[in-house]
Amino acid sequence: MAYDSDEWGRVEVYAQSYPNASVKRWKVSPANGSEPMWTRGGRELVYRKGDSVMAVSVDVENGRSARPERCSRDRILTTPGGPARAATTSRATASGFS
Protein backbone atom coordinates (compact mmCIF):
# COMPACT_ATOMS: atom_id res chain seq x y z
CA MET A 1 0.00 0.00 0.00
CA ALA A 2 1.22 3.54 -0.72
CA TYR A 3 -0.09 6.82 0.66
CA ASP A 4 0.90 10.38 1.48
CA SER A 5 0.83 11.86 4.96
CA ASP A 6 1.82 15.08 6.72
CA GLU A 7 2.18 13.48 10.14
CA TRP A 8 5.76 14.79 10.52
CA GLY A 9 5.03 18.35 9.36
CA ARG A 10 5.31 18.04 5.58
CA VAL A 11 3.63 15.79 3.05
CA GLU A 12 5.67 12.67 2.24
CA VAL A 13 5.01 9.40 0.40
CA TYR A 14 5.08 6.17 2.40
CA ALA A 15 4.83 2.48 1.52
CA GLN A 16 3.40 0.01 3.99
CA SER A 17 2.89 -3.73 4.09
CA TYR A 18 -0.67 -4.90 3.52
CA PRO A 19 -2.82 -6.51 4.82
CA ASN A 20 -0.64 -6.75 7.95
CA ALA A 21 0.27 -3.09 8.45
CA SER A 22 2.48 -3.85 11.44
CA VAL A 23 5.07 -5.73 9.34
CA LYS A 24 6.79 -2.79 7.61
CA ARG A 25 6.34 0.91 6.88
CA TRP A 26 8.88 3.25 5.31
CA LYS A 27 9.21 6.67 3.72
CA VAL A 28 9.65 6.56 -0.05
CA SER A 29 10.04 10.27 -0.82
CA PRO A 30 13.20 11.79 0.71
CA ALA A 31 11.96 15.39 0.47
CA ASN A 32 8.26 16.06 -0.10
CA GLY A 33 5.88 14.02 -2.21
CA SER A 34 2.19 13.45 -2.72
CA GLU A 35 -0.40 11.53 -4.73
CA PRO A 36 1.43 8.19 -5.05
CA MET A 37 0.26 5.67 -7.64
CA TRP A 38 1.57 2.20 -8.45
CA THR A 39 2.65 1.57 -12.01
CA ARG A 40 0.94 -1.23 -13.91
CA GLY A 41 3.73 -3.67 -13.09
CA GLY A 42 3.37 -3.00 -9.35
CA ARG A 43 7.11 -2.63 -8.73
CA GLU A 44 7.39 1.10 -9.05
CA LEU A 45 5.63 4.08 -7.49
CA VAL A 46 5.16 7.42 -9.16
CA TYR A 47 4.31 10.51 -7.17
CA ARG A 48 4.20 14.28 -7.43
CA LYS A 49 6.91 16.49 -6.02
CA GLY A 50 5.82 20.04 -6.71
CA ASP A 51 5.41 20.30 -10.49
CA SER A 52 7.51 17.18 -11.14
CA VAL A 53 6.57 13.52 -11.34
CA MET A 54 9.01 11.21 -9.57
CA ALA A 55 9.43 7.44 -9.99
CA VAL A 56 10.94 5.01 -7.50
CA SER A 57 11.44 1.24 -7.58
CA VAL A 58 9.94 -0.42 -4.51
CA ASP A 59 10.76 -3.83 -3.04
CA VAL A 60 7.63 -4.47 -0.99
CA GLU A 61 8.77 -7.85 0.33
CA ASN A 62 11.93 -6.42 1.89
CA GLY A 63 10.60 -2.94 2.70
CA ARG A 64 13.12 -1.02 0.62
CA SER A 65 13.03 1.48 -2.19
CA ALA A 66 15.58 2.89 -4.59
CA ARG A 67 16.48 6.55 -4.98
CA PRO A 68 13.59 8.43 -6.67
CA GLU A 69 14.22 9.87 -10.14
CA ARG A 70 12.43 12.67 -11.92
CA CYS A 71 10.39 11.40 -14.87
CA SER A 72 10.55 13.04 -18.24
CA ARG A 73 7.25 13.91 -19.90
CA ASP A 74 7.92 11.31 -22.61
CA ARG A 75 8.49 8.52 -20.08
CA ILE A 76 5.28 9.33 -18.24
CA LEU A 77 3.16 9.24 -21.38
CA THR A 78 4.80 6.47 -23.40
CA THR A 79 6.50 3.83 -21.26
CA PRO A 80 4.77 0.47 -21.90
CA GLY A 81 3.77 -1.06 -18.57
CA GLY A 82 5.27 1.95 -16.85
CA PRO A 83 3.93 5.02 -15.13
CA ALA A 84 1.43 6.10 -17.79
CA ARG A 85 -1.28 6.47 -15.13
CA ALA A 86 0.71 9.28 -13.54
CA ALA A 87 -0.45 11.55 -16.34
CA THR A 88 -3.94 11.41 -14.86
CA THR A 89 -2.70 13.11 -11.67
CA SER A 90 -0.94 15.92 -13.48
CA ARG A 91 -2.28 18.95 -15.28
CA ALA A 92 -1.72 19.50 -18.97
CA THR A 93 -1.38 23.20 -19.77
CA ALA A 94 -0.97 25.20 -22.95
CA SER A 95 2.67 25.82 -22.07
CA GLY A 96 3.52 22.23 -21.20
CA PHE A 97 3.16 19.58 -18.58
CA SER A 98 2.98 20.49 -14.92
N, C-alpha and C positions, 0 to 999 in steps of 0.2 A: 504494500500500500504506500502511496506517496501523497503528501499534503503540504500546505504551507501554514506557518504559524508565526505569530509575533510574541510568543510567550517570553522571549528573552529581550524584548525591546525593539526588535526590527524583524521584518518578515523574512523568513528563511524557508527553504525546502527541506523536508525530511522524508526519509524512507523508514518503513516500519514493517516488521514481520506480521503476517496475517495468516490464519485467524488468531494465532496466539501472540497478542501484542507484547507480552512480557519477554519474549525471546530476544528481540533486538530492535533498536531504534537508533538512527544516526542522522546527522546533518549532511545533506548532499551539496547544498550551495555554500561556498565558503564566505561569501559576502553579498547578502541580499538575494532574493529570488522569490518568485510567486508563480501561481497557476501551473503546477507540474502536470504533465501528461506522459503516460507510457507510450513508447513507439509501438508499432504493430508487432514487432518481434518480442517485446516485453523484456528486453535486456538493456534498454536505454531510456532515460528520462529526458524530456525537454522541458524547459521552464523559461519564464520571462525574468530578465534582469534589466530593469529600466526599459529602454527601447530595443534591447537585444534579446535574441532567443539563444539560450545556452543548451548544450547537450552533454550528457554525462552517462558513461557506462556504469551499470549497477549490478553487483553480484549479490543478489538477495539471499542466497543460501549462506554466504559467509559474512553478510553485513558490511560490505565494503563498496566503495565507489571510486572511480577514477577522477582525475582532475577535469572539471567542466571546461568545455571549449565553446567559443562563440560560433554559432551556425551562420553560414552565408545564406543569403536569400535563395540562391539556386539549390542548395542542399535541402532547405526546408520544403521547397515546393516540388522537387523532382526525385529525391532519393527513394528508390523502390524499397518497400518494407521499412523505410526509415521514418523520420519525424514529420511526415507530411501533415499529420493532424495538427501540428503546432501552428500552422497557418490559420487555423480557425480561432486561435486565441489572440491573434495579432490583428492590427488594423492596417488595411491597405489604404494608402493615401495617394493623391495625385502626384506628390513629389517622391513617392517611393514606399518602402515597407517600414513600418514602425511597430 
